[in-house]
Amino acid sequence: MKQLGRLGWLVFGVLWLGCDRRVEPYIPPEQEPPPPSHPVRIPGLEPPAPRERQLAIPASGSSIHGTVRLAPGVQAPATGVLFIIARAQGGGPPLAVKRLPVGPFPLRFQVGPADVMLKGRPFEGPIALSARIDRDGDPLTREPDNLVAESAAALEPGARGAELVLKPLRR
């Protein structure tokens, strides 16, 4: 029992000596000293210099202008959404997309830097244009009765007179 008591005192002493914290006295907020007038700089911990971000900002006149028409004998659905899609020639994700209501045809359109999917991505060519009327308005679904069109040739930004002729999608 004596050894247990001595062991307890020994543990208490070690903990008391090991827990020596320097606790500063409490200072009420009204007695707080004012913050320093200049920023504190610690050598080696300076914030990194801001990087110069050079985003490709296309010229304002670089939109592609054109017309969407219906193929002879084709009727446009009463409901749906017309998507004008610009992709880099050769495929890949859409560069720019314009979402328009199905309207009276022929319909004039303009797709350009304002319609880019990822802001900061340059709108540069050659660009393949396509159009699609989607009845449910969801760009991820494809129905066999959707009307589709593709540009005959690749276009450069600033092109005028692009023609897209909508016809039924046949699989």
C-alpha positions in Angstrom: 0.0 0.0 0.0 2.9 2.3 0.8 4.4 1.6 -2.6 1.1 2.4 -4.3 1.0 5.8 -2.4 4.5 6.6 -3.4 3.8 5.7 -7.0 0.7 7.9 -7.0 2.8 10.9 -5.7 5.5 10.2 -8.3 2.9 10.2 -11.1 1.4 13.4 -9.8 4.8 15.1 -9.5 5.8 14.1 -13.1 2.4 15.3 -14.5 2.6 18.5 -12.5 6.1 19.2 -13.8 5.3 18.1 -17.3 2.3 20.4 -17.6 4.2 23.6 -17.1 2.3 25.9 -19.4 3.0 29.6 -19.7 -0.5 31.0 -19.4 -0.8 34.7 -20.1 -3.0 36.7 -17.8 -6.5 37.6 -19.2 -6.7 41.0 -20.8 -10.2 42.5 -21.2 -11.1 43.6 -24.8 -11.2 47.3 -23.9 -7.6 47.0 -22.6 -6.3 45.2 -25.7 -3.4 47.0 -27.4 -4.1 48.3 -30.9 -3.0 46.1 -33.8 0.4 47.0 -35.4 0.2 49.8 -38.0 2.3 47.8 -40.5 1.9 44.1 -41.5 4.1 41.6 -39.8 6.5 39.9 -42.2 8.2 36.6 -41.3 11.1 35.8 -43.6 10.3 32.7 -45.7 6.6 33.0 -45.2 5.8 35.8 -47.6 2.7 35.0 -49.8 3.6 34.0 -53.3 3.6 36.7 -56.0 0.3 36.6 -57.9 0.6 34.8 -61.2 -0.4 36.6 -64.3 -3.3 34.8 -65.7 -3.6 35.3 -69.4 -7.0 34.1 -70.5 -7.6 34.0 -74.1 -10.3 36.6 -74.6 -11.6 36.4 -78.1 -12.3 39.4 -80.2 -15.9 40.6 -79.9 -16.6 40.1 -83.6 -15.6 36.4 -83.7 -19.1 34.8 -83.5 -20.3 32.5 -86.3 -23.5 33.7 -87.9 -25.9 31.6 -89.8 -29.4 30.3 -90.5 -31.2 27.1 -89.5 -33.7 25.8 -92.0 -36.0 22.8 -92.3 -35.5 20.3 -95.0 -38.3 20.2 -97.6 -41.4 18.4 -96.3 -40.2 18.4 -92.7 -42.4 19.8 -89.9 -40.9 21.3 -86.8 -42.4 20.0 -83.5 -44.6 22.4 -81.6 -42.5 21.9 -78.4 -38.8 21.4 -77.8 -35.5 23.2 -77.7 -33.2 24.0 -80.6 -29.5 23.4 -79.7 -26.8 25.0 -81.8 -23.5 23.2 -80.9 -20.0 24.2 -81.9 -17.2 21.7 -81.5 -13.6 21.7 -82.5 -13.3 19.9 -85.9 -12.5 16.3 -85.3 -14.9 15.9 -82.3 -14.6 16.2 -78.6 -16.7 18.0 -76.1 -18.8 21.0 -77.1 -16.9 24.2 -77.4 -20.0 26.4 -77.3 -23.7 25.8 -77.1 -26.6 28.0 -77.9 -30.1 27.0 -76.6 -33.0 28.5 -78.4 -36.8 28.0 -78.5 -38.1 26.2 -81.5 -39.2 29.1 -83.6 -40.3 30.1 -87.0 -38.0 28.8 -89.7 -35.7 29.9 -91.3 -34.1 31.0 -88.0 -31.0 33.2 -87.8 -28.5 32.4 -85.1 -25.2 33.6 -83.7 -22.8 31.4 -81.6 -19.6 32.7 -80.3 -17.4 33.5 -77.2 -20.5 34.4 -75.1 -21.7 30.8 -75.5 -18.5 29.0 -74.6 -19.1 26.1 -72.2 -16.0 26.6 -70.1 -15.3 30.3 -69.5 -11.8 31.2 -70.5 -11.6 28.6 -73.2 -10.8 30.3 -76.5 -13.4 30.2 -79.3 -11.0 29.3 -82.1 -11.4 27.2 -85.2 -11.7 25.2 -87.3 -15.2 24.6 -85.8 -17.9 22.1 -86.8 -21.4 23.3 -86.3 -24.4 21.1 -85.6 -28.0 21.8 -84.6 -30.7 19.6 -83.0 -34.3 20.0 -82.0 -34.8 18.0 -78.8 -38.4 17.5 -77.8 -37.8 17.0 -74.1 -35.3 19.8 -73.8 -32.6 17.5 -72.3 -29.4 17.7 -74.3 -28.3 14.3 -73.1 -31.2 12.4 -74.6 -31.6 11.4 -78.3 -34.9 10.4 -79.8 -35.2 8.8 -83.2 -37.6 11.6 -84.3 -35.3 14.5 -83.3 -34.3 16.8 -86.2 -30.6 17.2 -86.7 -28.2 19.2 -89.0 -24.5 19.5 -89.5 -22.4 22.1 -91.3 -21.1 21.0 -94.6 -17.6 22.3 -93.9 -15.6 23.5 -90.9 -15.9 27.2 -90.1 -13.6 29.8 -88.6 -14.8 32.3 -86.0 -16.3 35.3 -87.6 -17.8 33.3 -90.5 -21.1 34.4 -91.8 -23.7 32.6 -93.8 -23.5 29.2 -92.2 -26.4 27.0 -93.3 -27.8 24.2 -91.2 -30.7 22.1 -92.7 -32.7 20.1 -90.1 -33.9 16.7 -91.1 -35.0 13.6 -89.2 -32.4 11.5 -87.4 -32.4 8.0 -88.9 -30.5 5.2 -87.0 
